[in-house]
């Protein structure tokens, strides 16, 4: 039988008393992640995970108490528990979700895809990189507590490889739904291939905007991956950013965040990031088949090289 950290209360208490400056005990988190993978009952999995997290990190009291209460709480009482955790410490919630309590109230009144869209955008969840919007919509766990825990993990530099499966588990996201978060390169390849080679008039502007809205955050995420990954996937990173730029160009009137002010002009952000990716490897640009895309990226690259555009 797996030894969840909930069976190691004495160990956790001794750690907490002896080393209060350590915000999370990595050994307890690793044990929690290991046992999470072996627990297949969704209800029991969520209860044990929440209880174990409460003992593994020095969370703010409202979050610690909420996580510790989950194991004894019926599912119907979870919304009230999350509300108490969020509203009891507004500062902690605002640190986790830039949209603040207004975003919480809006999302709490929603469900499914609508709630996921609100939280993903207004709380800027892409910075935590544990799932995408679709994965969040598919979750049936504790989304608001997950966001608070994600902020704590991020602030205390818990390794992403350890943090991400724990966050997906707390949000109730299945392994299949969370797969894109594990491999953003695979997600990028799928999304780029879906529109590769399409003419600008092949689909209506509203659909191009939807493509751009999906690809630009993915481009930014790929550019934030470790250098070793980026070096192996430089072509895919470039293609994702350039395709985001192409989609934005075809989406109708220029608007943020697809176009952003830079050096006194509105710049197509996909092309700008594609140029930044191509700067150390100009062959990426020469392999661009579409003349419009190539010339647009070339313009941004020239501005970067001249210093008129700052590097991202």
RANOR-V7459 format. One record per pair of residues at least 4 apart in sequence whose ideal C-beta (glycine too) atoms are under 7 Angstrom apart, sorted by the first residue. I is the first residue (numbers start at 1). J is the second residue. Records with the same first field share a line. If there is no record, write none. Layout:
I = J, J
This chain:
2 = 35, 38
3 = 7
4 = 32, 35, 48, 52
5 = 12, 28, 31, 32, 52, 55, 56
6 = 48, 51, 52, 55
8 = 12
9 = 13, 55
10 = 14
11 = 15
12 = 16, 28, 55
13 = 17
14 = 18
15 = 19, 25
16 = 20, 58
20 = 58
23 = 57, 58, 152, 156
24 = 29, 56, 57, 156, 158
25 = 29, 56
26 = 30
27 = 31
28 = 32, 55, 56
29 = 33, 56, 158, 162, 166
30 = 34, 162
31 = 35
32 = 36, 49, 52, 53, 56, 166
33 = 37, 162, 165, 166
35 = 39
36 = 45, 49, 165, 166, 169
39 = 44, 45, 48
41 = 45
42 = 46
43 = 47
44 = 48
45 = 49, 169
46 = 50, 141, 172
47 = 51, 70, 71
48 = 52
49 = 53, 169, 170
50 = 54, 67, 70, 71, 170
51 = 67, 68, 70, 71
52 = 56
53 = 57, 67, 149, 166
54 = 64, 67, 68
57 = 152
59 = 63, 64, 67, 152
60 = 64, 89, 92
61 = 65
62 = 66, 85, 88, 89, 92
63 = 67, 85, 92, 145, 148
64 = 68
65 = 69
66 = 81, 84, 85, 145
67 = 145
69 = 73, 81
73 = 77, 78, 81
77 = 81
78 = 82, 142
79 = 83
80 = 84
81 = 85
82 = 86, 142, 144, 145
83 = 87, 108
84 = 88
85 = 144, 145, 148
86 = 93, 104, 144
89 = 93
90 = 94, 101
91 = 95
92 = 96, 148
93 = 97, 101, 104, 148
94 = 100
95 = 151
96 = 123, 147, 148, 150, 151
97 = 103, 122, 123, 147
98 = 123, 124
99 = 103, 122, 123
101 = 105
102 = 106
103 = 107, 118, 122, 123
104 = 108, 144
105 = 109
106 = 110, 118
107 = 115, 118, 119
110 = 114, 115, 118
111 = 115
112 = 116, 137
113 = 117, 137
114 = 118
115 = 119
116 = 120, 133, 136, 137
117 = 121, 133
118 = 122
119 = 123, 125, 136, 143, 147
120 = 125, 133, 136
123 = 147
126 = 217, 221
128 = 150, 154, 167
129 = 160, 164, 181, 221
130 = 150, 163, 164, 167, 168, 181
131 = 135, 136, 168, 171, 173, 178, 181
132 = 180, 181
133 = 137
134 = 138
135 = 139, 173, 177, 178, 180, 181
136 = 143, 171
138 = 173, 174, 177
139 = 143, 171, 172, 173
140 = 172
141 = 146, 170, 171, 172
142 = 146, 170, 171
143 = 147, 171
144 = 148
145 = 149, 170
146 = 150, 167, 170, 171
147 = 151
148 = 152
149 = 153, 167, 170
150 = 154, 167
151 = 155
152 = 156
153 = 158, 163
158 = 162, 163
159 = 163
160 = 164
162 = 166
163 = 167
164 = 168, 181
165 = 169
166 = 170
167 = 171
168 = 173, 178
173 = 177, 178
174 = 178
175 = 179
178 = 182
179 = 183
180 = 184, 187
183 = 187
184 = 188, 218, 221, 222
185 = 189, 233, 236
186 = 190
187 = 191, 218
188 = 192, 218, 222, 236, 240
189 = 193, 236
190 = 194
191 = 214, 215, 218
192 = 196, 239, 240, 243
195 = 211, 243, 247
198 = 202, 203
200 = 250
203 = 207, 208
205 = 209, 250, 251, 252
206 = 210
207 = 211
208 = 212, 247, 250, 251
209 = 213, 251, 252
210 = 214
211 = 215, 247
212 = 216, 244, 247, 248, 251, 258, 270
214 = 218
215 = 219, 240, 243, 244, 247
216 = 220, 244, 257, 258, 269, 270
217 = 221
218 = 222, 240
219 = 223, 240, 241, 244, 270, 273
220 = 224, 273
222 = 237, 240
223 = 237, 273, 277
225 = 229, 230
227 = 231
228 = 232
229 = 233
230 = 234, 237
233 = 237
234 = 238, 277, 281, 284
235 = 239, 284
236 = 240
237 = 241, 277
238 = 242, 274, 277, 278, 284
239 = 243
240 = 244
241 = 245, 270, 273, 274, 277
242 = 246, 270, 271, 274, 288, 293, 297
243 = 247
244 = 248, 270
245 = 249, 268, 270, 271, 274, 293, 296
246 = 250, 290, 293
247 = 251
248 = 258, 259, 268, 270
249 = 268
251 = 258
254 = 259, 266
255 = 259
256 = 260
257 = 269
258 = 269
259 = 266, 267, 268, 269
260 = 267, 269
261 = 266
262 = 267, 309
263 = 308, 309
267 = 272
268 = 272, 296
269 = 273
270 = 274
271 = 275, 296, 297, 300
272 = 276, 300, 309
273 = 277, 312
274 = 278, 297
275 = 279, 297, 300, 301, 304
276 = 304, 311, 312
277 = 284
278 = 282, 284, 285, 297, 301
279 = 301, 304
282 = 286
283 = 287
285 = 294, 297, 298, 301
288 = 293, 294, 297
290 = 294
291 = 295
292 = 296
293 = 297
294 = 298
295 = 299
296 = 300
297 = 301
298 = 302
299 = 303
300 = 304, 309
301 = 305
302 = 306
303 = 308, 309
304 = 309, 311
